[in-house]
Amino acid sequence: MKPLNSYHAKQLIFAVLIALISFNFSRAQADVERSAESACSPQQPKVILVLGGGGARGLAHIGVIQVLEQANIPIDMIVGTSAGSIAGALYADNPNAADLRTIFTNAKRKDFIDFSLLHIFNGPITGKALEQFLRTNMHASDFRELKIPFVAVSTDLEKGVSYPIDAGPIAPAVHASVAMPLYFHSVQLDGRTLVDGGVTAPLAVSIARKYRPDVVIAVSVSGSLPPKMPSNSLGEVARSYSITLDTLEGISKSSADVVVTPDIGTSGTFKVSDKQFLFDAGAKAAIQALPQIKKIMADKGIALRTAR
């Protein structure tokens, strides 16, 4: 038998990943509830902001957060998956949207992506650059030091369930939440092998609900499927993966009080050059959602945050 070349190896890995996700799809929502029970500490925030995954499209979260802050919408907790966990951790550390935007405006591709071809079959991106980026730009190193309670959602690869993290060191927890199979190394943490939270909970509303909040504001940045169909099997597998995640996210959206969906079209997972476009798309979507958010808060007797 001839050894697999890099292209066919990627095809095989993607196929195995899709099979794993498809097998777990019917039980994913039940399992996320059970895993959240064990990992989340008992708190009862009034408003939880849920930030979904989407790679570079997560830059739209910055625009959403900036509008919510300007409108004095209180954020009592943040639950982030994948890209949402990066923005969520930074804002939970320093709740200042202008500073958050500056951090991401100045960020470079190398701050998130550090390729190592020596480990291509274990995920060529080590995640060390991401962890260093977080340590450099955050005051807190442990969850208990954050100014806003925060949960980073990952996936337990052995058990096939979501694993929310709200205690311990922040950088490796966010790394685990972002560790997209095939691209990133998996993360060994808490005696578990952890990968991208988007595998089981791309928009972790179910986990947020375990804290019994009055209002859940969810931000979806998954984008649209490209109109052009793939021309090879690798592209077909990648598109199938996206469809599976979109389906999981659709289930989650139905249980949020408000879903903010920036119009980011087919902006790419790794296209960090669209920063201004994504910031603006997030801000525009949040402005459109503000009347609904304020009405729900008023109906539930939740006061706006005192202006700074």
C-alpha positions, 0 to 999 in steps of 0.5 A: 500500500502506498503511503498517504500524501498530504492532500489525501491525509487531509481528506481522510482526517476531514472525513473522520471528523464529519463522521464523528460529528454526525454520530454525535449530532442527535445526542449533542444537545442532551450531552451539553446539558450534562457537561455544563452541570458538572463544569459550571459554577452556580450563579444567576446573572441577569444578562448573558452574552453568548458569542459564537464561533466563526474564525476571523468572522469573530471580529464582528463580535467587537462591533456588537460589544461596542454598541451594547456598551454604548447603549448601557446594556448590562453584561453579567456573564459571557459564554464564548465558543472558539472565536467568541471565546477570544473576544469574550475573554479579553472583554471580560478582563477589561470591559472597555470596547474601545480598548478591545477594538484597538487590540484587534485592530493592531493584531496580526495573523501571526498572533493567532496562527503559528504553523509547524509543519513538523506536526502537520498530522496533529494539527499544524497550528500549535496555539502557542502564539494565541496563548501568548497573545492573550497573556500579553493583552490581559491583566488576568491570568485566572478566571477568578481574576476577571471583571466579568464572569466568563465561560470558554466552551470546548469539546471533550474529544473522548466523551464527545460532549461540550466541556465548558471551562470557567476556572483555572488558567485562562489562556489554555482554556481559550486555546482549547475552545479554539482548537479546530480539528485538523488545523490546531493541536488538541489541548490536554487540560483537566485530564481531558483531550479538548478541541474546538467548542464549535464541534458540539456547541457553536453557539452555546445558548444551552450552556448559558441557560444552565446559569438561569439568566433572565436574558440570553443575547446570542451573537452568530457569526458563522456566515453563509455557505459559499454559493459556489459548490466545491470541485473536489472531495476535500471541499465537499467534506469541508462544506459538509462540516459547515452544514453540520455546524450551521444545523447545530447553531440553528437549534441553539438560536431557537432558545436565545431571547435575542439573536444578533446576526451580522451580515458577513456574507461569505467572509472567510474563516482565516481572512483577517484582512476584513477587520473594518468590514466585520467590525461595522457588520457587527455594529450594524446588526447590534443597532438593529437588535437594540429595540428588541433587547431593550424591550425584553429587558424592560419587560423583565424589569432589568435596568440599563447599566449606569453610564460611565 
